[in-house]
Amino acid sequence: MNLTCVSCPVRDSAACSVLNDEERDALASVGRTRTLRRGEMLFAAGDDDAACATLVTGALKITATDRDGNEQILALVHPSGFIGEMFVPFAHHDVVALTNSQLCVFAQKDMQRAIEEYPALARALLRRSQEDLHATRSLLELTAHGSAESRLAALLCDFAQAASDSPCHPAKEFELPLTRGEMANMLGLTIETVSRKLGELEDAGAIRRIGKRGIEFLDHGYLLALSGKDED
């Protein structure tokens, strides 16, 4: 399916937002829309000539699998996020949809040509790569040294910010994109610990759980303080 930039919900926040209308139309002409169902793979480690993509709606996880078959979640991708390794011959990790997701997909050669033709796009993608690297380092530091409470609070704050339409304010209500088991995997905790700590946060008046995956933030400042994040 051809891309429709005019109605794209991330047209002002994705890396392509730095392009003018003519440049954006040229980029869109070589891309396509792809829809993934929950659990469907965008590409797998070892895939030749894996595509590049911008996530429009939904959520993705980037994972690695050890020799015993155990999955490790390395990172999450939220709407407007960019996925792809443009300068290697194959994908290094699995990328899987956490929810029903829609993406703008480009062949590696087309995206490489675009960043050569549009320096602003190259700078935007470099900036996003630096942000992703910082987020990965922060997660590693948190899982290595943070308490169970701080790890969970930081993850909830990230989910709330990703679910928001504003770069300054988190969403007050959102759906957890990860199961309890996936959250435990990502944070280096047990499922039982994640469930217990969610209950403690609710008892403390910081959150309210709605149904199976819904979360309402009642005290964002408390969660920020617990996570060690600075409030803007």
N, C-alpha and C positions, 0 to 999 in steps of 0.2 A: 504494500500500500504506500502511495506517495505521502510525503510529509506535508502537513498543513500548519505552517508556522504561525499564521494569524491567530488561530485559536489555541495555540499551545500554552498550557498553564505555567510552563517554566521559561517562556521566551525572554523574560526579564531577569532571570536568575541563573540560567545555564551559561556555559562558557560562550556559546554562540551569541549571547546578548551584546557582545562588544562589536558585532558586525553591523553594517548598515543594511538596509532592506535589500539592496541589489546583491550584496555579498551573501546575505543569508539565503536568498532565493537560489543563488548558484550552488551553495552548499547543500541545500535541501534537495536539489535536483539529482544529486548522486546518492542520497540516502533513502531509507525506507522505514516504515513503521513495523515494529514487531511486538506482538502481545505474548506474554508468558503467563501460564497458570502457576499457582503456588506449587513449589517443588520442581518445576521445570527448569532445565539448565540452559543458560545463555551460551556458555562454552565451558569446556572441560580442560583440565591441565593436559598439555600435550597436543591440543588441537592445532593443526597447521593453519596459518593465516587467520587467526581469530580476529573477529571484527572489533571495531570500537563503537561505543554507544553512549548516549545520554539518557538517563532514566527520567521519564516524563511523569509517571505515576507509579505507586507501589513501593516496594523495598526489595533489595537484593542482599545476599550474603556472599562474601568471598571466603573460600575455605581451602584448607589443605588436608590431606589424608595421610596418616603415617603408615608404616609398613604392616601394622597390625589391623589396619582398617578403621582406625579411630579418626573421626572428623574434628578439626579444630577451626573455629570461626576466627578469621583474622581481621575482618572489617565488615562494616555494613555500608550499603550505598542507599542514599535517600534521594528523593526527587531533585533534579538538576545536577545530580552527581554524574561524573564521567567514568566510564569503565573501558579499559583497553590498554594493551602494551604495544605501542606503535612501532618500536624499533627492535623487536625480537621476532624470531621466526615462528614461535609457538607460544601458546598461553602457559603460564606457570601455575595457575590456580583454577579451581572450579568457581564459577559464578552461578548462583542458583536463586530463583525467585522465592522470596519469603511470603509474598502475597501476590495476587493477580497484578501484573505489572505491564506497563507499556513503555517502549523505548524507541528512540531514533537510532537506527543502526547504520554504520558506514563501513565500507571495506577499508582495510588498513591503507592501501595505496591512495584512496581518495582522501582520507584524512591527512595523510602525509603531504599530499599535494596542497591541501587547503591551508595547512600551517605554514607552508612555504610561500603561498600567495598572500596570506593575511597575517602579518606579524602580530596584530592585536589578538588574534585567536591563539597564536602560539604563546603569547604572554599570559593570556587567561588560563590556558591549560597548564602552564608552568606554575602559576599561582595556586591552582587547585591541587597540583601534585604536591606542592610544599605544604598545603593545608592538610592533605591526606597523610603525609609523612608525620606531621606534628601530632595529628590525632592518633596515629598508630603508636608513636612514642609515648604519648600520654596514657594510652590504654596499657601498654607494657609496664609503665611505671606504677600505674594504679593497681594492676593485678599482682605486681611483685611486692608492693609495700602497703597498699591500702587495706583498711579493715573491710569486712564483708558489707557493713553498712555504707561505707563511703563508695565502694565499688558499685553497689546497686543504686545508690542515690545519683551517682554520676551518669550511669547508663540511663536512668529515667529522665534526667535533665536533658540528655542528648536526644532521646526519643521525643520529648516535648518540643524541643527546638526544631527538630526535623519535621514535625507535624504542623508547625506554625507557618502561616503565610507572611509573617513579619520576621525580619532578621534580628529584631531587638527584643521581641517578647515571645516566650514559649506558648504553645497551645495549652489551654486550660484543661481540655479533655482530648484524649487520643487513644488509639488502639495499640496495644503492644505488638510489634511486628515479630517478636520472638516468643517461642514457647518457654515455659519454665526451664525445660531441659537445655534449650539453646542459650538462654541467659546464663545458666550455670556453666555451660561449656565456655562461653565467651569470657566470663569473669573468674574462672578457676575456682568455682564453688560447687557445692552439691545442690541438687534440686530441692532437697529438704531445707537447706539453708536459705535459698532464694525465697521459697514459700514462707518460711518463718519470718524473714526480714521484711517481706512485703506486709505481712500481718502486723509487725511491730511499727512500721511506718504508718499504717492505717490507724493503729491504736494511738499513736502519737499525734494524730490529726494532720499529718502531712499530706496524705493521699486518701482517696476513696476508690475502692475497686468497684467497677460496674460490669456485671456479667462475667464472662470468661476471660476477656482480655482488655476490657475498658479500664482506663485510669483517669481520675480527675485530680488535678493538683489543687490542694487546699492551702498549702504553705510552701510556696516556691523558695522563699528565702531560707527556710529551714533545710530544705533539700540541697540548696546550693552550699550552705555552710557545712553540711554533713559531707558533701562530695569534695569539698576543698576548692570548688570553682569560685571565681570572682564574679560578683554580680555587677552588671553594667549599670 
